[in-house]
Structure formats: structure tokens, C-alpha cells
Amino acid sequence: MRITPQNFVNHELIGLHVTLVKSTNKDAVGLSGRIIDESRNIFKLECCGQEKTTAKRHNTFEFTLPEGDKVRVPGDLVLGRPEDRVAKSTRKWHNR
């Protein structure tokens, strides 16, 4: 199934490019890279040849989908173990 802005939360996020656009940690805003791993509460990113971690909770991310679409999502929407998130249905949300 093709990843779209409406269903991407229920897909594997590893490999997608992501930018941290809003955070309670102002120094982290702008952090950008490819997701190389994720756990229940964090994303591990490859940024400029380094590994960086960022919390999902209380942050807003902009994901770049394979087709080039950009989707801005609150981190709380992608909280949870990847295998659980992929299996559950997600309530409707709007890309802002």
C-alpha cells in the first residue's frame, strides 16, 4: 500500500526524512535527518554522519514521504512501539 499523508502514521517510519519543527527544547528545533531506528518514545536520526535521538512526546515533526509530500504531525500521534502503531487504526487527523 502506498504511503499517503492520510495513512502514513500506520506505516513504517524508518527510512523517512524528518525535521523537528516545534519542541519544548528550543535548541532542538531544526534537527533534521533520516530515521534509522525508533522505540516507543524516541526517534533515532542520522544527521550529518552522527546519530541523534529525540523524544516523540511534546514535539512536532515534519515527515517527507517517498513521493515528496510533507506531513506535519504532533509527536504524540506517533507515540508507541512501531509494531503496535502499525497494527492499530488511527483516528482522523488533519495535516497542518
N, C-alpha and C positions, 0 to 999 in steps of 0.2 A: 504494500500500500504506500502511495506517495505521501511524503510529509508535507502538510499544509499548515498555514497559520492556525486553522481551527482544530487540528488534531495532533500537533507536534508534541504536546505535553505527554501523550500516550506512546511516544516513540523513544527509541534510544537517543540520548543526547550526546554521548561520547562521540567525538569527531567533529561536532559543530563548533563554529566560531562564536564566541560570546564576548560581550562588553558589559562591564559593570557600570550602569548609568545613574544609579541612585543608591546611597548607602548611609548608614549611621556613622560609618568611618569615612570622613571626607577625604582622607589620604588614599583610600582605595578606589574612589570614583575614577573611571577611565581605564582601570585594569582590563586588559583585553588579551585574548588568546584562544587556543583550541582546547576544548575539554578533553583531557586524557584519562580522567577517572572521576567517579562520583560515588559518594556514600549517601547515607540518609540525610546528613546535614551539610555536606560540603561539596564543592566542585574543586577538582584539581586541574589547573590550567598549565599549558605550556606557553610561556610568554618570553619571547626574545631568548630562547635557549635555556630558560630557567623554569623550574616548577614553582607555581604559586598556588596557594589554597585560599578559598574564600567561602564564607558561610552563605547558605541559601537564604536563611531567615533574615528579615529586615533589610533585604537588598532588592533592587530591581535590575533585571538583566535584559539585554537586547541580543537575541539569538539571530544568527544569519543561517537560514535554511539552505539546503543544497541547491535549490532553484534560484537563490539570490534574494528571496523575500526576507525582510527583517521583522522580527516579532519581539515586542517589549512585554515582559512578564514579571509580576512580583515573585520573588523567590519562594514565598510561602506556597505558591501554587505547585512548585516542583519539589517540595519537601517530601521526604520519604525514600525508602530504598528503591533503586531504579526498577528492580524486578517487580515490586509491588505497584509502583506508579504506572508502569506499562500495562499491567493487567486490569487496573480499575478504570471505570469511566469517570470522566471529569465533568464537573458542572460547566455550564456555558460561561464564557468569559469574553471580554472584548479587548482586542489589541488596541492599545492607545498610542 
